[in-house]
Amino acid sequence: MTALILMSLLVLFGYRAIGNMRARGEQAKYIEFRSRITGVIGSTMDFGSGRRVTMGLPGAYTGLCFIDNEVAINYLGDINDPIISGHIEDGLKENLFLIKGMMAEPPPIYAGEIKLDPPGMVCVSEELGKVTFKIEGFGKYAKILPD
């Protein structure tokens, strides 16, 4: 009987430990992605610079959406995601949302000073676990374009 209880406790704690390790791994991938994308955008702001960016997404994300906080309110009627539209209505600073399935997943990321082409919102879907988009530098900001 004692052996059965001990075995049950080991299995229970083992599953919890595996779940916790998985969650920490996903969090580390998210932090790495956030650092990488903000670094890429920040390093491409010099006027006349540009690059095509391909990068992996953390976890089970299926895409990402950039918003231009200065003009996104004008395109609010075209945005069907409640997290993104609520964020725009609240006037918050973050301008990059990771997408899981068809909806944005918090927390959003501040990706730096960006403008978009087309204006308002640019979304990029993953292909084979990676997203690709273009960045052009304009000095004070970087312009994000779909690939």
C-alpha positions in Angstrom: 0.0 0.0 0.0 2.8 2.4 0.9 4.6 1.6 -2.3 1.4 2.4 -4.3 1.1 5.8 -2.6 4.7 6.5 -3.1 4.5 5.5 -6.8 1.4 7.8 -7.2 3.2 10.7 -5.7 6.3 10.2 -7.9 4.1 10.1 -11.0 2.1 13.2 -10.0 5.2 15.2 -9.2 6.9 14.0 -12.3 4.1 15.2 -14.5 4.1 18.6 -12.7 7.9 18.9 -13.1 7.7 18.1 -16.9 4.8 20.6 -17.3 6.8 23.3 -15.4 9.9 22.6 -17.5 7.9 22.9 -20.7 6.4 26.2 -19.6 9.8 27.6 -18.7 11.1 26.5 -22.1 8.3 28.3 -23.9 8.9 31.4 -21.8 12.6 31.3 -22.7 11.7 31.0 -26.4 9.4 33.9 -26.2 12.0 36.1 -24.5 14.6 35.1 -27.1 12.2 36.0 -29.9 11.3 39.3 -28.3 15.0 40.2 -28.0 15.9 39.1 -31.5 13.0 40.9 -33.2 13.5 44.2 -31.3 17.3 44.0 -32.1 16.7 43.4 -35.8 14.3 46.3 -36.1 16.5 48.6 -34.0 19.6 47.8 -36.1 17.7 48.5 -39.4 16.5 52.1 -38.5 19.5 53.8 -40.2 18.2 55.8 -43.2 18.5 53.8 -46.4 19.2 50.5 -44.7 17.0 47.5 -45.4 16.7 43.8 -45.1 14.5 40.8 -45.6 14.0 39.1 -42.2 13.2 35.4 -41.7 12.9 34.2 -38.2 11.3 31.3 -36.3 8.3 31.9 -34.0 8.3 30.7 -30.4 5.9 27.9 -29.3 2.7 27.2 -31.2 2.3 30.7 -32.7 1.1 30.8 -36.3 2.0 34.4 -37.2 2.5 37.9 -36.0 0.9 41.3 -36.6 2.5 44.7 -36.4 0.4 47.8 -35.7 1.3 51.4 -36.3 0.0 53.1 -33.1 -0.2 56.5 -34.7 -2.7 55.5 -37.4 -4.1 52.2 -36.3 -7.2 53.9 -34.7 -8.2 54.9 -38.2 -8.3 51.3 -39.3 -10.0 49.9 -36.2 -13.1 48.8 -38.2 -10.9 46.5 -40.3 -9.4 44.8 -37.2 -11.3 41.7 -36.1 -9.1 40.7 -33.2 -10.5 41.9 -29.8 -7.1 41.9 -28.1 -5.5 44.0 -30.8 -8.5 46.4 -31.2 -8.7 46.8 -27.4 -5.0 47.6 -27.2 -5.4 50.2 -29.9 -8.4 51.8 -28.2 -6.5 52.0 -25.0 -3.6 53.8 -26.7 -0.9 51.4 -25.4 2.7 51.5 -26.7 3.2 47.8 -27.7 3.0 47.3 -31.5 3.7 43.6 -32.2 1.3 40.8 -31.4 2.0 37.1 -31.7 -0.9 35.1 -33.3 -2.0 31.6 -32.2 -4.6 30.2 -34.5 -6.6 33.2 -35.6 -6.3 35.4 -32.5 -3.6 37.5 -30.9 -2.1 36.1 -27.7 -0.8 38.3 -24.9 1.6 39.7 -24.0 2.2 42.1 -26.9 5.7 43.4 -27.6 7.1 46.9 -28.2 9.2 46.4 -31.3 10.5 49.9 -31.6 9.5 52.9 -33.7 7.8 51.5 -36.7 5.6 52.5 -39.6 3.8 50.1 -41.9 3.2 49.6 -45.5 0.2 49.2 -46.0 -0.6 51.5 -43.0 -2.6 50.4 -39.9 -1.7 46.8 -39.5 0.6 44.3 -41.2 0.2 40.6 -40.4 2.6 37.8 -41.5 1.7 34.1 -41.4 4.2 31.4 -40.6 5.4 29.0 -43.3 7.3 26.0 -42.0 7.5 27.6 -38.5 9.1 30.8 -39.8 7.8 34.3 -40.7 9.4 36.5 -43.4 9.0 40.3 -43.8 11.0 43.3 -45.0 12.3 46.2 -43.0 13.5 49.6 -44.4 15.3 52.2 -42.3 14.1 55.8 -42.3 16.3 57.2 -39.5 13.8 57.8 -36.7 11.8 54.7 -37.5 11.8 51.4 -39.5 9.1 50.6 -42.0 7.7 47.1 -42.0 6.5 45.5 -45.2 5.1 42.1 -46.0 7.5 40.0 -48.0 
